[in-house]
Amino acid sequence: MKAQRALTRQRQMVVQAIYDELLKTSEWPTFAAIDRPLRRRKIEPLAVLKSIPSDFMIPLRHFPQHDDVLQLTVQGVALCEGGERDVGSFLRIIRWAARCEIQGSPGNRVMVTSVGAAKVLRVSHHRNLGRLRRVFLLLQVERWGSVGSGWDGKAWTLTLDRDVWRFRRVMTLDQYLAANQKWMAELAQNDAPWQAELSPVYDESVQPNIEYVDTALLDKLISTASPKWNCGKLGQIVGELNDCYMRDNGLAAHALLRTLLDHVPPLFKKNKFSQVAEDPRWSRTDRRHMARLTAFVEQADDALHRQIARSSEVIVPSVADLPGRLLVNRLLQGCLEAVTPSGRQ
């Protein structure tokens, strides 16, 4: 699935005009707000608006009127210049909301607020109210597990439903769209007997609280490292690694952890992981942890590159063969310290 599917030039300009107004006012613009400026650029928005796919914009139900509000989807915002940060904030808030929902008291609806969201994004609530408002508008437009919302002009609240758990591991827009598509497909089959096979999302054999890599720690790392470092691939590696760990996909998990170790050395101003492990700024205990991760590199290479043999005894790695979660999360903590101004650098 391609989250960044291209639009024609005129459609792109209309979508960008809508987002530019959203950036200026932190409110969805009316048709009147973009109509005349676009016509000055020789673009007829009436013709273009009705041709924009619903993947990128909420369709209008009638011929556009002066005060009609124009709303983009998160996929539409992703196509816009400057939209990457709002999309990233949207994904991080959804992951955080999923953790809040599963940890809530039994029998009670769980609510999250813009004050909590500001802490997750590591920004001042008062100084970044516009950004928080834009994320709120996207959360209202998208279907992800919210069943109610409120805005008093100074802060917002969202009431969560159990379905937000479906999005607990979405690190990228593609992963979010895939999870949403799967959910919609399941809803389309809601006439199936109740005894039908459970979705893996709610399978009682799955232990949903166990993550191999701490995504809350990852969120802090991404927030601190951006925009100096592009953490898109890092987020995807960790998201897929956690998914493989939860599903006991041992071979894929080995490949992804090996990829993670190759990916992070530049954060320490190093070229390869063995140099990271030898950094004298690690504590004695952490240096032993990093040595064990260095040893894992050889194990992963063996698992990935050992060729087929005639022997009937083939050893396939499982997630139980991975280094302990503590080691990997300590590495992530070291990455966070390395990109923090008062940290290793």
BAZAKOL-998010 format. One line per 5 residues: their letters; for each residue x, y, z of N, C-alpha, C. Coordinates in steps of 0.2 Angstrom, whole numbers, plus 5000, padded with zeros to 4 digits. Last residue first. Layout:
<pts>
a	X,Y,Z,X,Y,Z,X,Y,Z ~ ...
</pts>
This chain:
<pts>
qrgsp	5132,5067,5119,5135,5071,5114,5136,5078,5117 ~ 5125,5061,5130,5132,5059,5128,5136,5063,5123 ~ 5116,5075,5135,5118,5068,5135,5125,5067,5133 ~ 5111,5088,5133,5115,5087,5139,5117,5079,5140 ~ 5104,5086,5121,5110,5090,5121,5114,5089,5127
tvael	5102,5069,5116,5100,5074,5120,5105,5079,5121 ~ 5107,5059,5109,5104,5064,5105,5102,5070,5109 ~ 5111,5050,5118,5116,5052,5113,5114,5058,5110 ~ 5100,5047,5125,5105,5051,5129,5110,5054,5124 ~ 5094,5039,5115,5091,5045,5118,5096,5049,5121
cgqll	5103,5028,5115,5102,5032,5109,5099,5039,5111 ~ 5101,5023,5128,5108,5026,5126,5107,5030,5120 ~ 5089,5018,5126,5090,5023,5131,5096,5027,5130 ~ 5091,5008,5117,5087,5014,5115,5088,5020,5120 ~ 5099,5000,5125,5102,5003,5119,5098,5009,5117
rnvll	5089,4996,5134,5095,5000,5136,5099,5003,5131 ~ 5081,4989,5126,5079,4995,5128,5084,4999,5131 ~ 5090,4978,5124,5088,4982,5118,5085,4989,5120 ~ 5091,4973,5137,5097,4975,5133,5095,4979,5128 ~ 5078,4969,5141,5082,4974,5144,5088,4977,5140
rgpld	5074,4959,5133,5072,4965,5131,5075,4971,5135 ~ 5088,4948,5128,5083,4950,5133,5081,4957,5131 ~ 5091,4942,5111,5093,4945,5118,5087,4948,5122 ~ 5081,4928,5105,5083,4935,5105,5086,4937,5112 ~ 5075,4915,5107,5083,4916,5106,5085,4923,5105
avspv	5062,4917,5107,5065,4915,5114,5073,4916,5113 ~ 5058,4918,5095,5059,4924,5098,5062,4923,5105 ~ 5068,4905,5086,5062,4908,5089,5063,4915,5092 ~ 5077,4898,5072,5076,4902,5078,5069,4905,5080 ~ 5077,4881,5068,5074,4888,5066,5074,4892,5072
ivess	5087,4869,5063,5086,4873,5069,5083,4880,5066 ~ 5084,4853,5056,5085,4860,5054,5083,4865,5060 ~ 5088,4838,5053,5087,4842,5059,5089,4850,5057 ~ 5090,4832,5041,5083,4832,5043,5082,4837,5049 ~ 5102,4838,5030,5101,4835,5036,5093,4837,5038
raiqr	5105,4845,5018,5102,4838,5018,5099,4836,5024 ~ 5101,4863,5019,5106,4857,5020,5102,4850,5019 ~ 5102,4880,5015,5099,4874,5015,5103,4868,5016 ~ 5114,4891,5024,5110,4888,5018,5107,4882,5019 ~ 5113,4905,5034,5115,4897,5034,5110,4894,5028
hladd	5109,4918,5035,5113,4916,5030,5115,4908,5029 ~ 5101,4920,5047,5099,4922,5041,5102,4919,5035 ~ 5108,4914,5057,5101,4912,5056,5099,4914,5050 ~ 5120,4920,5056,5120,4913,5055,5113,4911,5054 ~ 5117,4933,5059,5120,4932,5053,5119,4924,5051
aqevf	5113,4931,5073,5108,4933,5068,5111,4932,5061 ~ 5125,4928,5079,5120,4923,5079,5114,4925,5074 ~ 5132,4940,5076,5135,4934,5073,5129,4928,5073 ~ 5125,4949,5084,5126,4950,5077,5128,4943,5073 ~ 5126,4945,5097,5120,4943,5094,5121,4944,5086
atlra	5137,4951,5101,5138,4944,5100,5132,4941,5096 ~ 5132,4964,5103,5137,4963,5098,5138,4955,5096 ~ 5124,4961,5114,5121,4963,5108,5126,4962,5102 ~ 5134,4959,5123,5130,4953,5122,5126,4955,5115 ~ 5140,4971,5124,5144,4966,5121,5139,4960,5120
mhrrd	5130,4979,5130,5131,4980,5123,5135,4974,5120 ~ 5130,4973,5143,5124,4973,5139,5126,4973,5131 ~ 5143,4978,5146,5142,4970,5146,5135,4969,5142 ~ 5140,4991,5147,5145,4989,5142,5145,4981,5141 ~ 5131,4992,5157,5129,4993,5150,5134,4991,5145
trswr	5140,4990,5168,5135,4985,5167,5132,4986,5159 ~ 5149,5001,5167,5152,4994,5166,5146,4989,5165 ~ 5141,5013,5156,5143,5011,5162,5146,5004,5161 ~ 5148,5021,5141,5144,5016,5144,5146,5015,5151 ~ 5159,5028,5137,5154,5032,5141,5149,5027,5143
pdeav	5167,5021,5128,5169,5021,5135,5164,5025,5140 ~ 5160,5011,5116,5160,5018,5118,5162,5018,5126 ~ 5159,4998,5111,5165,5000,5114,5166,5007,5117 ~ 5147,4998,5105,5147,4994,5111,5154,4996,5115 ~ 5150,5006,5094,5145,5009,5099,5146,5005,5105
qsfkn	5158,4998,5087,5161,5004,5089,5156,5007,5095 ~ 5149,4988,5083,5154,4986,5087,5158,4992,5090 ~ 5140,4995,5074,5138,4994,5081,5144,4992,5086 ~ 5148,5008,5065,5146,5001,5065,5144,5000,5073 ~ 5152,5022,5065,5150,5019,5059,5147,5012,5059
kkflp	5146,5035,5076,5150,5029,5075,5147,5026,5068 ~ 5138,5044,5083,5144,5047,5079,5149,5041,5077 ~ 5127,5039,5088,5133,5040,5093,5139,5042,5089 ~ 5119,5039,5077,5117,5043,5083,5122,5044,5088 ~ 5125,5030,5069,5126,5037,5068,5124,5041,5073
pvhdl	5120,5017,5074,5127,5019,5076,5128,5027,5074 ~ 5107,5012,5070,5108,5017,5075,5115,5020,5076 ~ 5107,5001,5061,5104,5007,5059,5106,5013,5064 ~ 5112,4989,5065,5116,4992,5060,5113,4999,5059 ~ 5102,4986,5074,5109,4987,5077,5113,4990,5071
ltrll	5091,4984,5066,5091,4989,5071,5098,4991,5073 ~ 5095,4972,5059,5094,4979,5055,5094,4985,5060 ~ 5094,4963,5070,5100,4964,5066,5100,4971,5062 ~ 5080,4964,5072,5085,4967,5077,5092,4968,5074 ~ 5076,4959,5059,5074,4966,5061,5079,4968,5067
ahaal	5081,4946,5060,5083,4950,5054,5082,4957,5056 ~ 5074,4941,5071,5081,4941,5071,5084,4946,5065 ~ 5061,4942,5067,5063,4946,5072,5071,4946,5072 ~ 5061,4932,5056,5060,4939,5055,5062,4944,5060 ~ 5062,4921,5065,5067,4922,5059,5067,4930,5057
gndrm	5051,4921,5074,5058,4921,5076,5063,4924,5071 ~ 5037,4927,5077,5040,4926,5071,5048,4927,5072 ~ 5028,4928,5088,5033,4923,5088,5036,4921,5081 ~ 5020,4939,5088,5018,4934,5084,5022,4928,5084 ~ 5028,4948,5095,5021,4946,5098,5018,4940,5094
ycdnl	5039,4949,5087,5040,4947,5093,5033,4944,5096 ~ 5033,4956,5076,5036,4949,5075,5037,4946,5082 ~ 5030,4968,5082,5024,4964,5079,5027,4957,5078 ~ 5042,4973,5085,5037,4971,5090,5032,4967,5088 ~ 5047,4975,5072,5051,4970,5077,5046,4968,5082
egviq	5039,4984,5067,5039,4977,5064,5042,4972,5068 ~ 5042,4995,5075,5036,4993,5075,5035,4986,5072 ~ 5056,4996,5073,5054,4994,5079,5047,4992,5079 ~ 5056,5000,5059,5060,4994,5061,5057,4991,5068 ~ 5049,5012,5059,5046,5006,5056,5049,4999,5058
glkgc	5057,5020,5067,5050,5019,5069,5047,5012,5066 ~ 5068,5020,5058,5069,5018,5064,5062,5016,5067 ~ 5062,5027,5047,5064,5020,5046,5065,5017,5053 ~ 5060,5040,5053,5055,5036,5050,5056,5029,5049 ~ 5069,5049,5058,5068,5043,5062,5062,5039,5059
nwkps	5081,5059,5054,5075,5056,5051,5074,5050,5054 ~ 5087,5071,5065,5088,5065,5062,5081,5062,5059 ~ 5083,5084,5067,5090,5083,5065,5091,5076,5062 ~ 5070,5087,5072,5071,5085,5065,5078,5084,5063 ~ 5071,5072,5081,5069,5076,5076,5069,5083,5077
atsil	5076,5067,5094,5080,5067,5088,5078,5071,5082 ~ 5065,5068,5102,5071,5072,5104,5076,5072,5098 ~ 5055,5060,5096,5054,5067,5098,5060,5071,5099 ~ 5062,5048,5096,5060,5051,5090,5059,5059,5091 ~ 5063,5046,5110,5069,5046,5106,5067,5050,5099
kdlla	5050,5045,5114,5054,5050,5117,5060,5051,5112 ~ 5046,5034,5107,5043,5040,5105,5047,5046,5108 ~ 5054,5024,5113,5055,5026,5106,5052,5032,5104 ~ 5047,5024,5125,5054,5026,5125,5056,5028,5118 ~ 5035,5018,5121,5035,5025,5124,5042,5028,5124
tdvye	5039,5006,5116,5037,5011,5111,5037,5018,5115 ~ 5052,4995,5120,5047,5000,5123,5045,5006,5119 ~ 5052,4980,5112,5055,4987,5112,5050,4992,5115 ~ 5043,4970,5115,5050,4969,5115,5054,4975,5116 ~ 5029,4971,5125,5032,4973,5119,5040,4972,5120
inpqv	5015,4964,5132,5022,4963,5131,5025,4966,5125 ~ 5001,4965,5132,5005,4970,5136,5013,4969,5135 ~ 4995,4955,5125,4996,4961,5122,5000,4966,5126 ~ 4998,4939,5122,4999,4943,5128,5001,4950,5126 ~ 4986,4929,5114,4991,4934,5113,4992,4938,5120
sedyv	4976,4920,5117,4982,4917,5117,4988,4923,5117 ~ 4964,4927,5114,4967,4927,5121,4973,4924,5122 ~ 4964,4939,5101,4965,4932,5103,4968,4931,5110 ~ 4961,4951,5096,4958,4949,5102,4959,4942,5104 ~ 4969,4951,5084,4969,4957,5089,4967,4955,5096
pslea	4966,4940,5077,4972,4940,5081,4972,4946,5086 ~ 4948,4937,5078,4954,4941,5075,4960,4940,5080 ~ 4942,4921,5081,4943,4927,5083,4949,4931,5079 ~ 4930,4912,5070,4937,4913,5073,4939,4920,5075 ~ 4913,4913,5075,4918,4913,5070,4925,4914,5074
qwpad	4903,4913,5084,4907,4908,5085,4913,4908,5080 ~ 4894,4922,5078,4898,4925,5084,4904,4920,5085 ~ 4894,4922,5060,4892,4919,5067,4897,4921,5072 ~ 4894,4938,5051,4896,4931,5052,4894,4929,5059 ~ 4890,4951,5049,4885,4946,5049,4887,4939,5051
nqale	4902,4958,5048,4899,4958,5055,4892,4953,5055 ~ 4910,4961,5038,4908,4954,5039,4905,4953,5046 ~ 4914,4974,5039,4910,4972,5033,4907,4964,5034 ~ 4922,4973,5049,4916,4976,5050,4911,4974,5045 ~ 4934,4968,5043,4930,4964,5048,4923,4967,5050
amwkq	4937,4979,5035,4935,4972,5032,4931,4968,5037 ~ 4940,4989,5044,4934,4990,5040,4932,4983,5037 ~ 4952,4983,5049,4946,4984,5054,4940,4985,5049 ~ 4960,4983,5038,4958,4977,5041,4952,4977,5045 ~ 4961,4997,5037,4958,4993,5031,4956,4986,5034
naaly	4968,5000,5048,4961,5003,5047,4958,4999,5042 ~ 4980,4994,5046,4976,4992,5052,4969,4994,5051 ~ 4984,5001,5035,4983,4994,5034,4979,4991,5040 ~ 4986,5014,5040,4981,5013,5035,4979,5005,5034 ~ 4996,5012,5049,4990,5014,5051,4984,5013,5046
qdltm	5006,5008,5041,5004,5003,5046,4997,5005,5048 ~ 5008,5020,5033,5006,5014,5030,5003,5009,5035 ~ 5012,5029,5043,5006,5030,5040,5003,5023,5037 ~ 5020,5020,5057,5020,5023,5051,5013,5024,5048 ~ 5017,5013,5068,5023,5018,5068,5023,5022,5062
vrrfr	5005,5005,5077,5006,5009,5071,5012,5014,5072 ~ 5002,4998,5088,5009,4997,5086,5010,5001,5079 ~ 4989,5000,5092,4994,5001,5097,5001,5001,5094 ~ 4977,4999,5085,4982,5004,5082,4988,5005,5087 ~ 4968,4991,5092,4970,4989,5085,4976,4993,5082
wvdrd	4964,4999,5102,4969,4994,5103,4972,4991,5097 ~ 4953,5005,5099,4959,5009,5098,4965,5004,5099 ~ 4942,4998,5102,4945,4997,5095,4951,5001,5094 ~ 4937,5002,5114,4941,4996,5114,4945,4995,5107 ~ 4936,5020,5114,4933,5013,5114,4939,5008,5113
ltltw	4938,5035,5123,4941,5030,5119,4936,5023,5119 ~ 4936,5052,5121,4933,5046,5124,4935,5040,5120 ~ 4946,5066,5123,4943,5061,5118,4941,5055,5123 ~ 4947,5084,5125,4946,5077,5127,4944,5073,5122 ~ 4956,5099,5124,4952,5095,5121,4952,5088,5125
akgdw	4957,5117,5128,4959,5110,5129,4954,5106,5126 ~ 4951,5129,5125,4958,5129,5128,4961,5122,5128 ~ 4939,5127,5119,4943,5133,5116,4950,5133,5119 ~ 4934,5115,5122,4932,5121,5126,4935,5127,5124 ~ 4929,5100,5115,4934,5106,5115,4931,5112,5118
gsgvs	4928,5082,5115,4926,5089,5117,4931,5094,5117 ~ 4921,5067,5109,4926,5072,5110,4923,5078,5112 ~ 4919,5049,5106,4917,5055,5109,4922,5060,5110 ~ 4925,5038,5103,4918,5038,5102,4915,5044,5105 ~ 4939,5032,5094,4937,5037,5098,4929,5037,5097
gwrev	4945,5023,5084,4943,5020,5091,4941,5026,5096 ~ 4947,5028,5072,4953,5024,5075,4951,5022,5082 ~ 4944,5037,5058,4941,5032,5062,4946,5028,5065 ~ 4947,5055,5057,4949,5048,5056,4945,5043,5061 ~ 4942,5067,5062,4941,5065,5055,4942,5058,5054
qlllf	4948,5068,5075,4940,5068,5074,4938,5066,5067 ~ 4961,5068,5073,4958,5063,5077,4951,5062,5076 ~ 4962,5081,5066,4963,5075,5062,4960,5068,5066 ~ 4959,5089,5077,4955,5089,5071,4956,5083,5067 ~ 4970,5086,5085,4963,5085,5088,4958,5084,5082
vrrlr	4980,5092,5078,4980,5084,5079,4973,5082,5081 ~ 4976,5105,5079,4977,5102,5072,4976,5094,5073 ~ 4978,5107,5093,4971,5108,5090,4971,5104,5083 ~ 4992,5106,5094,4987,5101,5098,4980,5101,5095 ~ 4996,5117,5087,4998,5110,5085,4993,5105,5088
glnrh	4990,5127,5095,4988,5126,5088,4990,5119,5085 ~ 4996,5126,5107,4989,5124,5107,4987,5123,5100 ~ 5009,5127,5112,5008,5123,5106,5001,5121,5105 ~ 5009,5135,5123,5013,5137,5118,5012,5133,5111 ~ 5002,5126,5132,5000,5133,5131,5003,5136,5124
hsvrl	5009,5114,5133,5002,5114,5131,5000,5121,5128 ~ 5025,5112,5126,5021,5116,5131,5014,5116,5128 ~ 5029,5094,5122,5029,5102,5121,5025,5105,5126 ~ 5030,5080,5121,5035,5084,5124,5035,5091,5122 ~ 5020,5072,5117,5024,5076,5112,5030,5080,5114
vkaag	5016,5069,5130,5018,5063,5125,5022,5067,5120 ~ 5011,5081,5134,5017,5078,5138,5020,5072,5133 ~ 5001,5083,5126,5007,5088,5126,5013,5085,5129 ~ 4992,5074,5130,4995,5073,5123,5001,5078,5123 ~ 4988,5078,5142,4992,5072,5142,4995,5072,5135
vstvm	4981,5089,5137,4986,5090,5142,4991,5084,5142 ~ 4971,5084,5130,4977,5088,5126,4982,5089,5131 ~ 4967,5068,5136,4966,5075,5135,4972,5078,5132 ~ 4956,5053,5136,4963,5056,5136,4962,5064,5134 ~ 4946,5042,5145,4947,5048,5142,4954,5050,5142
vrngp	4938,5026,5146,4944,5030,5147,4944,5036,5142 ~ 4924,5021,5155,4926,5023,5149,4933,5027,5150 ~ 4924,5006,5166,4924,5014,5165,4927,5016,5158 ~ 4927,4993,5167,4920,4995,5168,4919,5003,5166 ~ 4943,4994,5174,4937,4990,5171,4931,4993,5172
sgqie	4953,5008,5171,4949,5004,5176,4944,5000,5172 ~ 4966,5006,5158,4960,5009,5161,4957,5005,5166 ~ 4975,5001,5150,4977,5001,5157,4971,5004,5161 ~ 4970,5002,5137,4971,4995,5140,4973,4995,5147 ~ 4970,5016,5135,4964,5012,5135,4965,5005,5139
craaw	4984,5020,5135,4979,5022,5141,4973,5018,5141 ~ 4988,5013,5124,4991,5011,5130,4986,5013,5136 ~ 4980,5020,5114,4979,5013,5115,4982,5011,5121 ~ 4986,5033,5116,4979,5032,5118,4977,5025,5119 ~ 4999,5031,5111,4998,5033,5118,4991,5031,5120
riirl	4995,5029,5097,4999,5024,5101,4998,5025,5109 ~ 4989,5041,5094,4985,5035,5094,4988,5030,5098 ~ 5000,5050,5096,4994,5051,5100,4990,5044,5100 ~ 5008,5046,5085,5010,5045,5092,5005,5046,5097 ~ 5000,5049,5074,5002,5042,5075,5004,5041,5083
fsgvd	5000,5063,5076,4994,5059,5075,4995,5052,5077 ~ 5013,5067,5074,5010,5068,5080,5003,5064,5081 ~ 5015,5063,5061,5019,5060,5066,5016,5061,5073 ~ 5006,5073,5055,5005,5065,5054,5009,5062,5059 ~ 5013,5085,5058,5006,5083,5061,5004,5076,5060
regge	5025,5083,5051,5025,5083,5058,5018,5082,5061 ~ 5021,5083,5038,5024,5077,5041,5024,5077,5048 ~ 5016,5094,5031,5011,5090,5035,5015,5084,5039 ~ 5025,5102,5024,5024,5104,5031,5019,5099,5035 ~ 5015,5099,5009,5022,5102,5012,5021,5104,5019
clavg	5005,5085,5010,5006,5092,5010,5013,5094,5012 ~ 5002,5072,5011,5004,5074,5004,5006,5081,5004 ~ 4997,5070,5024,5003,5068,5022,5006,5070,5016 ~ 4984,5075,5022,4989,5080,5026,4996,5077,5024 ~ 4978,5064,5017,4979,5070,5013,4984,5075,5016
qvtlq	4979,5055,5027,4983,5053,5021,4983,5060,5017 ~ 4970,5061,5036,4978,5061,5038,4982,5059,5032 ~ 4959,5071,5026,4961,5065,5030,4968,5065,5032 ~ 4953,5087,5027,4957,5082,5024,4958,5076,5029 ~ 4938,5097,5024,4942,5093,5029,4946,5088,5025
lvddh	4930,5112,5023,4934,5107,5020,4938,5103,5024 ~ 4913,5118,5026,4920,5116,5029,4923,5111,5025 ~ 4904,5130,5018,4905,5123,5019,4913,5122,5021 ~ 4900,5143,5015,4902,5141,5022,4904,5134,5023 ~ 4897,5143,5001,4902,5148,5004,4905,5146,5011
qpfhr	4896,5126,4995,4893,5132,4997,4898,5137,5001 ~ 4897,5113,4983,4901,5117,4988,4897,5124,4989 ~ 4884,5102,4981,4888,5107,4978,4891,5112,4983 ~ 4886,5089,4994,4882,5093,4989,4887,5098,4986 ~ 4894,5083,5002,4888,5080,5001,4884,5083,4996
lpimf	4912,5081,5000,4906,5085,5001,4900,5082,4999 ~ 4923,5069,5008,4919,5071,5002,4913,5076,5004 ~ 4938,5072,5015,4931,5070,5017,4926,5073,5011 ~ 4952,5067,5006,4948,5072,5008,4941,5070,5010 ~ 4959,5056,5003,4963,5062,5004,4959,5067,5007
dspis	4951,5046,4999,4957,5044,5003,4960,5050,5006 ~ 4942,5051,4990,4940,5051,4997,4946,5049,5002 ~ 4950,5061,4977,4948,5054,4980,4946,5055,4988 ~ 4943,5075,4970,4948,5073,4974,4946,5066,4978 ~ 4933,5080,4962,4937,5075,4959,4943,5072,4964
klval	4927,5090,4968,4923,5084,4967,4927,5079,4964 ~ 4938,5100,4967,4936,5097,4974,4932,5091,4973 ~ 4939,5104,4954,4944,5100,4957,4942,5097,4963 ~ 4928,5112,4952,4929,5106,4948,4934,5102,4951 ~ 4929,5122,4962,4923,5118,4961,4924,5112,4957
peikr	4942,5128,4959,4941,5124,4965,4935,5119,4964 ~ 4950,5132,4946,4943,5132,4947,4942,5126,4953 ~ 4964,5142,4945,4962,5135,4946,4955,5136,4949 ~ 4971,5154,4943,4968,5150,4937,4967,5143,4939 ~ 4974,5160,4954,4980,5156,4952,4977,5152,4946
rrlpr	4962,5165,4958,4968,5170,4956,4973,5166,4952 ~ 4956,5154,4962,4954,5156,4956,4959,5162,4953 ~ 4963,5153,4975,4964,5148,4970,4962,5150,4963 ~ 4957,5164,4982,4965,5163,4981,4966,5158,4975 ~ 4943,5160,4981,4946,5166,4977,4953,5166,4977
diaaf	4943,5148,4989,4940,5149,4983,4943,5154,4979 ~ 4947,5147,5002,4952,5145,4997,4949,5146,4990 ~ 4937,5152,5010,4943,5154,5012,4948,5152,5006 ~ 4925,5146,5005,4926,5153,5004,4933,5155,5005 ~ 4925,5134,5011,4926,5134,5004,4928,5141,5002
tpwes	4934,5135,5027,4928,5135,5023,4930,5135,5016 ~ 4947,5125,5035,4944,5131,5031,4938,5130,5028 ~ 4948,5119,5052,4947,5117,5045,4944,5124,5041 ~ 4960,5128,5061,4953,5126,5060,4953,5124,5053 ~ 4972,5134,5063,4971,5128,5067,4964,5126,5067
tklle	4976,5144,5054,4971,5146,5059,4970,5140,5064 ~ 4987,5140,5047,4987,5147,5049,4982,5148,5055 ~ 4985,5127,5044,4991,5129,5048,4990,5136,5051 ~ 4973,5127,5037,4973,5124,5043,4979,5126,5047 ~ 4978,5134,5026,4973,5137,5030,4973,5134,5037
dyiaq	4986,5123,5021,4989,5130,5023,4985,5134,5027 ~ 4977,5114,5018,4981,5113,5023,4985,5119,5026 ~ 4971,5119,5007,4967,5118,5013,4971,5117,5019 ~ 4982,5120,4998,4978,5126,5000,4974,5125,5006 ~ 4984,5107,4996,4989,5111,5000,4986,5117,5002
vvmqr	4973,5103,4989,4974,5100,4995,4979,5104,4999 ~ 4975,5111,4977,4969,5112,4981,4970,5109,4988 ~ 4987,5106,4973,4987,5113,4975,4981,5114,4979 ~ 4983,5093,4970,4988,5094,4975,4988,5101,4977 ~ 4974,5095,4959,4972,5092,4965,4977,5093,4971
qrtla	4984,5100,4950,4978,5104,4952,4975,5102,4959 ~ 4992,5089,4948,4995,5095,4950,4989,5099,4953 ~ 4986,5073,4955,4987,5078,4949,4989,5085,4952 ~ 4994,5065,4968,4988,5068,4965,4990,5072,4959 ~ 5002,5049,4973,5002,5056,4970,4995,5058,4967
rqakm	5002,5041,4988,5000,5041,4981,4999,5048,4979 ~ 5008,5038,5001,5010,5044,4998,5008,5044,4990 ~ 5005,5025,5005,5002,5030,5008,5003,5037,5004 ~ 5003,5011,4996,5007,5017,4995,5003,5023,4999 ~ 5004,4994,5000,5000,5000,5000,5004,5006,5000
</pts>
